[in-house]
Amino acid sequence: MAEHRAIDLDTTAVESVDAGTLQLLVSATKSAAADDRTLSLAVDAATPMGRALLRAGFFTGDGRPLVATLSSWTLTREAA
């Protein structure tokens, strides 16, 4: 991360997510922000990562963020 001001993480190929993965992403996002950098996620709610973020309480069912410090994360609903 030290080599880039902004990182957009692509999670489309993620097949499963556990609590440790989410903790790592939260920590990396907060560390980036503390160093005036960004780590961004744009996740489809229908994917394993999207479902994990919903179950963990990061977003409401309609995609509104519930964690203000993770404002660079978005949850979308892609058109089928």
VEXDREN-2710 file (C-alpha; in Angstrom, 1 decimal):
% VEXDREN-2710
k/r/px/py/pz
1/MET/0.0/0.0/0.0
2/ALA/2.9/2.4/0.6
3/GLU/3.5/2.7/-3.1
4/HIS/0.0/3.9/-4.0
5/ARG/-2.3/6.8/-2.8
6/ALA/-5.4/4.9/-3.6
7/ILE/-6.2/1.2/-3.9
8/ASP/-9.5/-0.2/-5.4
9/LEU/-9.9/-3.7/-4.2
10/ASP/-11.7/-6.1/-6.6
11/THR/-13.5/-8.8/-4.7
12/THR/-15.5/-10.3/-7.6
13/ALA/-13.5/-13.5/-7.6
14/VAL/-13.9/-14.1/-3.8
15/GLU/-15.7/-17.3/-3.1
16/SER/-15.8/-17.2/0.7
17/VAL/-15.2/-14.7/3.4
18/ASP/-14.6/-15.2/7.2
19/ALA/-14.5/-12.8/10.1
20/GLY/-10.7/-12.6/9.9
21/THR/-10.8/-11.4/6.3
22/LEU/-13.3/-8.7/7.2
23/GLN/-11.1/-7.6/10.2
24/LEU/-8.1/-7.4/7.9
25/LEU/-9.9/-5.2/5.4
26/VAL/-11.2/-2.9/8.2
27/SER/-7.7/-2.6/9.6
28/ALA/-6.1/-2.0/6.2
29/THR/-8.7/0.6/5.4
30/LYS/-8.2/2.5/8.7
31/SER/-4.4/2.3/8.3
32/ALA/-4.6/3.7/4.8
33/ALA/-6.8/6.6/6.0
34/ALA/-4.4/7.4/8.8
35/ASP/-1.7/7.8/6.2
36/ASP/-3.9/9.9/3.9
37/ARG/-4.5/7.1/1.5
38/THR/-7.6/5.2/0.6
39/LEU/-8.5/1.5/0.2
40/SER/-11.9/1.2/-1.6
41/LEU/-14.3/-1.6/-2.1
42/ALA/-17.3/-1.6/-4.4
43/VAL/-19.1/-4.9/-3.8
44/ASP/-22.2/-6.4/-5.3
45/ALA/-24.6/-7.4/-2.5
46/ALA/-25.3/-10.7/-4.3
47/THR/-21.6/-11.9/-4.1
48/PRO/-20.1/-13.8/-1.2
49/MET/-18.2/-10.6/-0.1
50/GLY/-21.4/-8.6/-0.3
51/ARG/-23.4/-11.1/1.7
52/ALA/-20.6/-11.2/4.4
53/LEU/-20.6/-7.4/4.7
54/LEU/-24.4/-7.5/5.2
55/ARG/-24.3/-10.3/7.8
56/ALA/-21.5/-8.5/9.7
57/GLY/-23.5/-5.3/9.9
58/PHE/-21.4/-3.0/7.7
59/PHE/-24.4/-2.2/5.5
60/THR/-28.2/-2.2/5.7
61/GLY/-30.2/-4.4/3.3
62/ASP/-30.7/-1.5/1.0
63/GLY/-27.0/-0.7/0.8
64/ARG/-26.6/2.2/3.2
65/PRO/-23.3/2.1/5.1
66/LEU/-23.5/1.6/8.9
67/VAL/-19.8/2.2/9.7
68/ALA/-18.8/5.9/9.1
69/THR/-15.1/5.2/9.2
70/LEU/-15.4/2.9/6.1
71/SER/-16.9/5.5/3.8
72/SER/-14.7/4.3/0.9
73/TRP/-16.7/1.0/0.8
74/THR/-19.9/0.8/-1.2
75/LEU/-22.4/-2.0/-1.6
76/THR/-24.3/-2.2/-4.9
77/ARG/-27.0/-4.2/-6.4
78/GLU/-26.0/-5.1/-9.9
79/ALA/-28.7/-5.5/-12.5
80/ALA/-29.2/-9.1/-13.5
END
